[in-house]
């Protein structure tokens, strides 16, 4: 079986999902939002070090330019 995460954007969708569960076509596994891993930890190490350093340098330069123009 495959597990997917769905973000419900309309109340009618929740009702339809409950009906699918009642027909034993799917199983709902409720997730508590507070248990989720922080995005910073989830994405840590995803960029290669060289690209991360270039991005950090660009951000610093952009901030300096912003401060000069004020």
ABEGO torsion letter per residue (X at the ends): XBBBBBBBABAAAAAAAAAAAAAGABBBBBBBAAABBBAAAAABGABBAAAAAAAAAAAAAAAAAAAAAX
